[in-house]
C-alpha cells in the first residue's frame, strides 16, 4: 500500500490523532493492485474493483497533553 503523509494534532491524554490535511507527499509501493500507485493496472478504467486503501504516514504538528474534545465527555 502507498503511504500518504498527513499532518495533524496528537492528544496524549487519550492517544487520539486528529488529521488536519494531506501534504501530497506519497511513498509509492509500485503495486499493480494498489489504486493510488503509479503502477496501478487499471489506469484508464473509470470504476475498477481495486480497493482505495490509503495508509497514513502521520506527522504531528501540535502535541496536546489533554484529551481530544470527543473523548472528554463525562461519564453518566
N, C-alpha and C positions, 0 to 999 in steps of 0.2 A: 504494500500500500504506500502511496505517496504521502509525504509529511508536509502539511501546510502550517506555516508559522502564524500563531495567534497571540496577540498582546492583550493582557487583562490584569485584573486585580485578584490577589490571593488573600483570603481571610484565614489567619492561623487559628482563630477561635473555634472554627468548625471544619477547616480544611476545604472550604468552598472556593473554587476558581471561577471567576466571572469574566468571560472573554469579552473584550471590547471590539476588536476589529482584526481582520486577517491582513497581514502585511503584504501578501502577494509572493513572498518567498516560498518556493516549493522545492522539496527534495524529491526528484523523480525516481520511482522504483523501476522504471523501464519494463513493467509487466504488460503483456498484451491484454490481460483481463482486468486491468485497473482503469476505470473510466476517466480518471483525472491524469493519466500518464500520457506522455507524448507518443508512446509506443502502443497505444490502445488500438485494437484490431478493427473496431467499428467506427473509424473516423468520420465516415460520410453518412452513417445511419442516423436518422432522427431519433428513433426510440429503440436503442439496443437493450438487451436484457442484462447488461452488466450493472452490478450494484454501485451506486455513487457513494462509496465509503471514503470519508475524509478522516485521516489520522492527524491529530493536532500536535504540533510542537509548541508547547506553551512557554511564553516568555512573560515573566511577572514585571509589570510596570509599577504597581503600587502594592505594598505589603501592609495589611491591616492586622492588628493584634486582636481585634474584636470579631464577633460572629457576623456573617452576612445577614442583611436585613430579613431575608426569607427564613433564616434559621433562628432569629431572635424572638420568636413567638413564645409567650409564656405558657407553661403547661396549665391545663384546666383542672 
